[in-house]
Amino acid sequence: MNIGARQRRIAAATIVLGLATASVTSASAAEGPCPGGPFGTPLPSPNPTATKIKDGFNFLEGPTWDAATQTLLLSNMYDGTGPQNVQPSDILRYSPSTNTFTTFVKNAGSNGLAISRDGTSVLAATHDQRTVSSYELATGRRTTNAANYQGRMFNSPNDLTVSASGTVYFTDPNFQRANRPDQMSGRTGVFRVTNGVVTLIDDTIRQPNGIELSPDGRTLYVGGNATGKIYRYPVNADGSTGQRGDFASLDGSDGGTVDCAGNLYQASYNDGKVHVYSPAGKQLGTISAGRNTTNVAFGGPDRKTLYITSGTASAGGNTGNFGLYGIRLNVPGWPY
């Protein structure tokens, strides 16, 4: 069953979101990933604060919404172990209807996540094997999508997004490379993988992190965690990208997402906020959610709930305290 069919099936459902109850009308989900506009102001106020759903996790990352099960998948990362100091991680599943968390894949080795376009698997930036992987949602079976670039291991794939054609775009900083050898000659990069073929987009950004496609698939956004910039690239019909340009200035850029109006939601680890920008790069406001915000994703039956991962990093011994937050917004979000 395709994504549009599943959305039509659930369009009349009502679900408790943990922080609010949202009823879906058939118009909100009847025409594919995004309803028709026009869309108004995305934020309920210029600087709202999200509500904590649950904390007590070591380090949360990579939320993504599974429309078929009406649940949120996210990575919980632990402190590094062994001589290479690699961080283990699990993929968790949050069910808003019951406000419960369960483990979907133990030892997934994942950071950023994204549901595939056909809705059958979750794509994962997997730092455990320094690859991009996918996990079947029905079985949890793992497949490698991108193993290396020209025979060289990636640093530690971090965030990813997927286009309508199935091309996966991902960032490769070195945050989770740990004590393993550097095979990228000191560079951190942005890549795409199409039908198993990996292509370098850019290896001149220091610590690229969050990565998002505009709803029409024509613009790729990349946050430069160590550069203080968010960048944008034009995307060609074949999935290749054009010349990079500056989009906005943001210190500590981490994960992000977009809404159906094309507004960009970029988390900043440094200030614990989600910064919201119009497609033209104008800042529309910020959303607060604890400290050290890592990532964001839209979810809920009408995809107007923004889920945010944020918290305090571990000081050793898995003493981190990260939480999942949520806030209702005015514009539905892009699910990929």
N, C-alpha and C positions, 0 to 999 in steps of 0.2 A: 504494500500500500504506500502511495507517495505521500509527501509531506502535506500537500494541499488536502488530500482525502482525509488524513488523520485530523487536520485542523477543522474540517467541516464536521467530522464526527464528534469532536469535543466542543464545538462552538456554543452549544446550549448548556454546557455543564457549569456548575457553580462549585467553587473550591475555596476552602479557608486557607489563606496565604500565611498564617502565623501572625501577621501584623494587620491584616485587613481582609475583608471578604469581598471578592470581585465577581460580578456576574458578567458573562460574556454574551453579547448579542451576535447573531449570525453575521452581521456586517463586519464585525471585527476580525473574522478569520476566514471568510468565505472565498477570498480571492487570492490565496497563496500566502507567501511569507508576510506581506504587508497589505493592509487595507488601503483603499484610495484616500488621498488627501481631500482638501487641504488640511494641514496640521497647524495647531496653534503653538503657544509657548510651552516648551517641554517641562519646565519646572513649576511646581506649585507655588514657590516663592524663590527669590534670588539665591538664597543660601540655606536650604533646608538641611535637616539632620536625619539620617537614617535610623531605624530602630533595630536594636540588637535582637537577633533570633536565638542564637546560642553561641557561647564561647567555650574555652577550655581545650581548644585544639592547638597543636604545636605550631603549625605554619600552613595557612590555607592559601590556595592558589587555584587559578584556572576554572572558575565556575562556567557551566554551560547547561542550557535547558534542553531536556529531553521531552519533546511534545507528546510522544506516544504514551509515555507513562506519567506525564505531568509531574516530573521530578527534576531536581537540580543535581548534576554531577559536579564534583569538585575534588581537587587534590589536597591531601593532608600530608605535608612533608615533615620528616623527622631529622634529627641531628645526624651528621655524618658518622659513619662507622667503618671499621677496618683500616688497614694500612693506607688505602686510597682515600679514605674519609668521604666516601660517596653517600649522599643522603637518600635513604629509603623513602618511599611514599606509597600511600594507598589512594585509590579512587573511592570517594564516599558518595552515597546517594541520599539526598535530603528530600523527604516527602512532605510538602506543605500541608496536605490534607490531614496528616496525623502528627505533624511537627516532630518527626523522628529522623534520625540519621542511621544508616546502615553502611556496611562496607560492600562495595560492588566488586572491586578487584584489589586483593591484597598484594603488596609488593609490586605495584604497577610501575614504579620508577618514573611517575609522571609529574609534570609541572602544568603548563597550559593545556586546555582541552577544547575541543570543538566537535559538535555533532556533525556527522557526514551529511551531505545533501540528500541522500536517499533515506536517512534516518535509521539505518541499520547498525551503525557503529559509532564509537566515539574516537576521534583522532586525538593523539596525545603527543606532546613534546616530551620525549622520554630521555631524561638525563642519565638514567641508570646504564643504558647501553649507548648513549650519545647518538640517538636516532630519532626519527619520527615514526610512530607506530599507530596502529588502530586496534581497538578492542571491540569485538562483536558484542552488541548489547544483549543479544539473546543467550550467548554462551560464555562471554568473557574471554574468548580465544584471541590471542595476540598475533598480529601480522606486522612485519616491518615495511614501512612505506618508503623511507629514505635512510640508507645505511651509512653513506659517506658522500663526499664530494671529490671526484677524481681520485678515489682511493684513499683519501685522507679523512680521518674521523672528525666529526664536528666537535665543537667545544662542549656545549650542553644546551641543546635546543630548549627554548623557553616558552614562547607563545606562538600560536598559529591561527590561521583562518582559512576558509575554503571557498572557492568561487563556484558559480553555477555549473561550470564545466568539470568541476572536480579537482582543479589545480589547487594545491595546498601551498600557502605562503607561510614562512616561519622565520623566527629570529634565532640567532645563535650567539648569545653572549657567553661569557665563561664562568658565570656565577656558580654553577654546580659541577664544573669540571674537576674541582678538588685537586687531588694530588696526581691525577693522570696526565700523561704527556700531552703537550701542546702540539697538535698536528696542523694548525692553521697559521703557523708562523707569526703568532702574536696578534692576529687580526680577529675581529668579531664581525659576523656577517648577517645578511638577509638573503634568504634563498627561496626558490619555488621548486616544486616537484610536480611534474605532469607525466602520468603514465609511467612512473618509476624513474623518469629522467630528472636529475637534479641540476638546476641552473643557478649560478650566482647572480643575485641582483645588485648587491652593494656590500663591499667589505671595508668601507671607510668610516662607518659610524661606530664610535666607541660604545660598547654595551647596548646594542639595540634590544628593545624589550617588547612592549605591546605592539600588536600588528592587527589592523582592521581593514576591511574592504567597505567602500561606500555601497549603499543598497543597489545602485545600478551597476556595480562592479567595475566602474571606470577609474576609481581612485583608490590607491593603497596608502594607508597611513602607517607610519612606524615611529614609535617613541624612542628617542635617544636617551637612555637612562643617564649616561655620563656626559651628555653634550648640552643639556638644557634646552633641547629642541624637540618638537614633533615635526616630522617630515611627511611629505606627500609625493607620490609618484603617479603619473598617468598610466593607466593600464590599457594595453592594446587588445584588439579582438582575439589574438592568439594567446593571451595571458602574459606576454612579455611586458616590461615596464619601460617608461621613458625617463627623461631627465628628472632627477630629484630636485624638489624645491622646499623651502621652509614653509611650514603651516602655522606654527605657534611656538611660543617659548614656554617651557615648563621644566622645572627642576625635579629630577628624580622620577621621570616618567616610567610608569609600570604598565600593567595590562589595561585594555580598553575595549569599548564596543561602540556601536552606532545605533541610532534609532531610525525609524522608517522615514523621517524627514531629512535624514542625512546628517543630523547633529552628532558630534563626536563626544564620547564620554571617556576621559583618560584619567586613570588613577595616578596619583603621585605618592610614592612611598615616603617621600621626605616630609610632606605636610599632612598626610592622612586624609586627603580630600580627593574627591572626584571632580575634575574640572570639565565643564561642559562648553563646547564650542559649536558655533554654527558652521555650515559647510564653507562659509567664507573666511573662517578663522576668528570670528568675533567671540569673545568669551561671554557666555550667557549666565554664568553663575557657577557655584560650587556646591557639592554635597559632602557633608561631614559624616565620618563613620569611624570612630575610634582613632587609632594611631597606625602608621605604617600601612597604608592601603595598598593592596597588591593587585586586585583585579575586579572586574565587574561583568555582569551579564544580565540581559533581560529575560524574564520568565513569567509564569502564570498563564492561565488560559487565554488572556487577552494580551499577554506580553507587555504589560504596563508596570510590572514590578521590577525594579532594578535591584539585583542582588549584589552585594559588595563583600569582599573578603578583606579583613583589616585586623590588626592586633599588635601585640608586643612580641618581638623575636626572642628565641631561646637564648639564655645565658649559659647553656650547657645542661646536659642531662634531660633534654626534651622538656625544658621549663617554659617554653613559649606559651602565650595565651592569645590565640587568634580566635576571632569570631566571624560568624556570618551575619550580615545586616541586610535589611530590606527597606525599600521606600517605594510608595506608589507615585508614578509620574503620569504626565498627561498624554504622552505620545508613545505608541507601542514600539518595541525595539526589534531590530533586525536579529534573527536567531542564529546567524552564522558568524 
